[in-house]
């Protein structure tokens, strides 16, 4: 019995040992399991004594598990934390329910769960599970931030579609950034695509409101603060202290006042910077958080895309408005055509009004509906317009009321989405063509009238010159006969009156040429001294007759030989000297000449001045004296006669010779008129062959002269003048008779009238030049002596082969000079071994 009891005891002991071992193993396994978990696990009594702590819990309190077990957990914690934990435990005891809370230690966040362990109705212990959730919270925040960021990006994307303009878009974006990062002050700088300069497209800033001077500078500066994010290629943040230092050093140009905080983000589209988004603060010095910078950086690309979208939309809208302004609202009639078919694709309001058709009636129809072109011609014209071989056509268009109108259509090709189009602008030229036709008819009528008038004046000139030539010639012959003083006075007065009549005739003829634009110049080499000598000799008698002194000076003349139209220069000078004598009752007339270099090479300005001590011209009249038919005194009781054309012709001739006029006058004191003309310096090898009119008569040896003249009086007069000069004269009444004389006798020179019966002088001269006679060579000098006074008549004579041109009525010295010049031109030597022939 005893043995069984002992055995039972031993068995119980063994079982207890095994149970204890198993319990220890289970506890070890439990500790291993608890230590292996990432959570902190504490088992504490209601009074805070730690009954169990795994390694994670001990590590969180910087202790080992053995150090914690048996200690009051509240004593391990800092006093504020211990009080918080005690309150948690007390609340858990009261509520007999689990509690959860979080706290942060050393920058890490922990989540705690307290579970009460009941013994009956009493809480005896607590199981406290704690876990480091810092990384979890960070990931949660990242996910939340990402989701929020996506939400903001979607909001910005939506704004790019819903806002009406770039300004509205930027204002809405400002609202988002004000909400997200408290960006009360915001500006958006966009770079000008042409020159890269910054353009402050959007500016809202408390420091700039109502203060235009404080707004950021527009225009390019390398050190502008707003460009810093572009230079650094990323977000840039400055404090107020940093900005002041940069501003003082000149490294950056900052706005005024200097903000306490500034943040700028570059705006990029596909990697290309288009501008900067910036915000700044004045009331508090703040540091923009990493999350704020990240959000702005993330949003910047979407903002840039939205901005570019709006800019493109604005450009498209502007282009559409330009199109509307250019096409739709244009006052010109405009059509848009398909270049291949000629169909009308569109037309503007002006076209609707012009043609009388509504837009929908014409749209889609062929342009042939308006211009009535056959198919083949339409294709040809469209092809030429599309290839720009032509740019305009003149045709006729039919209106809605059936009326046909003349139009000029300007067309140009352009391409839209690969389709070729034509833009056509239609101008109604019906009135213009009628006006042009009327103008052309009027022009033809005016030209005919001018031609008839010119021919009439030329004929009158010829008919007056012919008898005037006989009259003046006979008077000149009379002056060479023995005369009493009274007879000489009468004849001289008659001759002077004839010259005055000739001057009026010449003025009328020149004025007619001037009106027709046919005044011309004939350039030759001349001596200024010859012009002055001729002037002095011509007007000396008139000046003496009025008791005036005529002075001629050329002290300022560097040279005497020039090339120009000396005949026109004489005409101008004679007119001015004649006027000076006419309007001067006492004193003197002074003629001066000088020359100055001109900007044109080998040219000079030749000046002539005619000053008198006559009646002068009032300032009110001085600007009118060059007008046609104008005189200083236009009253019926005027003392001074004249046609009023002289100075008009003078002014036109001077301008024709590349010169100008200057008038200086004072009533009662006299007048000074200075004119200048452009002349050339002749080549040094040129020798002046013409003799002066006064000396030519004396230089000529006796010549054999053939005089061909149909008018009896003129023939007798010319024959007597030539014979008195010592020449032998043979006369013929027409060109044919003159040719017969040339076949019968030898002559040194021929004086040929132009207008004659049977054969005129031009035809006779041509025959002389084309065939030599047995007695005279083909190049015998032939001089025209005619009443035809136009430059065209002179040109015709020279073209026919004549060597000189003398206009009736003439003076004997002019005739002698012309004969001498013609002989020198043909290099004839009268009286030589050839018997006086050329």
C-alpha positions, 0 to 999 in steps of 0.5 A: 500500500505504501509502495503504491502511494510512494509510486503515486507520489513519484509519478505526481512529482514526475508529472509536476516536473514535466508540467513545469518543464512544459510550462517553462517551455511554453513561457519561453515559446510565448516570450519568443513569439512576443519578442518576435513581433514588431509590436510593443507588448506590456502586461501590467497590473492595475497599479502599473507594475510591469508583469511582462515586457517583450524586447520591442517594448523594452527597446522603446523605453531604452531598457531591457525586459528584465529591467522593466519587469517588476517596476512601475511603468509610470515611474519610467515615463516623464511626469507629464506622460506618466500623468497622461498614462495614469488617466488612460488606465483609470478611464479604462478601469472605469469603462472596463473597455479597451482604449486607443491613443497615439503619442510622439517621441523622438520624432516617431509616432506610436499607436497604443491600444490598452485592453483591460483584463477582468477578474470577475467584475474587477480590472486586475491587469492591462495588456498594452499593445504599442506600434511605431506607425511613423512610416505608415503615417508617412506613406498615408500622407504621401498617398493623401498628398498625391491624391490631393495633388491629382485633384488640384491638377485636375482642377487646373486642367478643368479650368483650362477648358472652362475659363474664357480667357488667359486672364480669367484662367490666371485669376482662377489659378490664383484662387486655387493657390490662395486656398492651397498655400495661402498665396495672397500675392501672386504674379505670373511672368511670361517670356516674350517669344520674340525677344525673350523679355519678361511680360508681367501677364498677371499681377496681384500684390498688396504692395502694388495695388493703386501704386503703379510706380511699385509694379514690377518693371517690364522690359529686359533686365538680366538681374531681375528677381523673377528670372532667378528660377529660370537661371537656377532651373528650379524652385527658388526661395528667399527670405527677406534678409537674403533679398535685402543682401542681394539687392544691396550687392546688386546681384538681383533687382528686387521689387519695392518694398522688399518682401519678407518671403519669396518663392518662384517656380519656373513654368515649363512646357515639354522642358522649355521654360515659358515663364515664372510663377511667384508668390511673396509675403510682406506681413510675416517671415515664413518658410514655404514647407516642402509640401507647399513647394512640391505642390507648386512644382507639381502644379507648375507644369499643368499651369504652364500647359493651361497657359499655353493652351489659353495663349493658343486659344487667344491667338486663334481668337485673335486670328478669327477676329482678324479674319472677321475684320478683314473678310466679314466686316470689310467694305470691299466685296470679297469672295472665298473660292475653291481654286479647283472648281471655282465654287463660292465657299463664302462671301462677306456682307459687302458682297451680299449687298453688292450682288443683291443675293443672300449668302446662302443663295451664292454659297456653293454656286460656281463663280461662273454664275456671276461672271458667265465664263464658259467652262474652258475659260473658267478652268484656264483663269482659275489655273492661272490665278492658282499658279499666280501667273496672273493676279487680277482680271477685268471682266463683267459680273451679273447682279441679282437685278440682271445688271452687268457691271464692269469689275476688276478682280484681284485674287490670291491663292492660299492653303487651309488644311491642305486644300487650295483656296482663292481669296478674291477682292472685287472692285466695281470699275464701271464708273472708272471705265466710263471716266477713263473713256471720257478722259481719253476722249477729253485728252484726245480733244485737248491734244487735238486742240493743242495741236491745232492751236500750236499749228495755228500759232506756228502758221500765224508766226510764219505769216507775220514773220515773213512780211516782218522780215521784209519790213525789218530788212528794208529798214536795216538797208535804209539805215545804211543809206545817207539819212538826215537826223530826223529820217534816221530817228524815224527809221530807227524807231520803226526798226525798234518797234518791229523788234518789239513786235518780234519779241511779242511774237516770240513770247507767244510762240514760246508760251504755246510751246511751254503749255504743250511741254515742248520747250527744248534746249539746244546745247552748244559751246559758247563764250560768256563774253559773247553773250555779254557783248551782244547784250551791251551792244543790243541795249546800249542805244535803248539805255542811252535814249532814256539817259540810263547807264548800262554797266556789264561786269564779269569780274567773278568769272573763272573761265569764258568757255562753257557748254549749254544753250546760249540762245536760251540764256540770251533770251532770258538775259535780254528779257530781264535787261529789256524789262529793267530798261523799260521800268527804269526812268533814271539811274543805271542798269547793272549786269553781272555774271559769275560762276560757282562749282556744282556738285555734279562733276565737270559742271558749274553754276553760271549766275547772271544778275540784272539790277536796276534803279527803277520803280521796284515791285511791291511785296504783295506783287512780287510772287505774281510777276512770273504768272502768265499775263501778269504785269506790275501795273495791270490798270488801263492807265498803265505806263508800261506796255507788254504781253505779260508773258516774258517773265513766265517764259524766263522762269520756265526756261531757267528751270528747264536749264536746271537753275532758279531765280531770286528776286530782291525788290523795293518799291521806288528803289529798284529791282535785282533779279538773279538767275543761275543755270547749269552748264558744263565745262567743255573738254579741253580739246574743244575749240570754239569755231563760231564767230561773234555776230558783230565780227562775222561780217568783217571776217567773211571774204566775198562768197558766191551765195545761192539764195533760194526764196519764194517771197519777192520782198524777202528775196530782194531784201536778203539779196541787198543785205548780202551784196552790201556785205560784199557777196555775189548773190544768185536767186532762185524762187523754189527748191527745184530752181535752186537745184538747177542753179547748183548744176549750172554754177559753182557756189560757196554756200546756199541760203534755203527757205523752207516753205516754198512752192514746187519743191520745199527747202527740206526736199531740196537739201536732201537731194543735195546731200544724196547726189553731187552736182557737176559743179558743187559737192554734196557737203556744200554748206546749206543754211535755212533762212525761214519764218518757221520758228519752232524747235521741231522745224529746226530739228527737221532742217538739221535732220535733212542735212542743213548746217545752220538755221536762221529765223526770220526776221533776222539782223544782218550780223546774225545772218553773217554769223550763221554763214561763217559758222556753217563754213567753219563746220564744213571746213571750207576755205573760200578763195583757195586752190579749189576755187572757193569750193569745199 
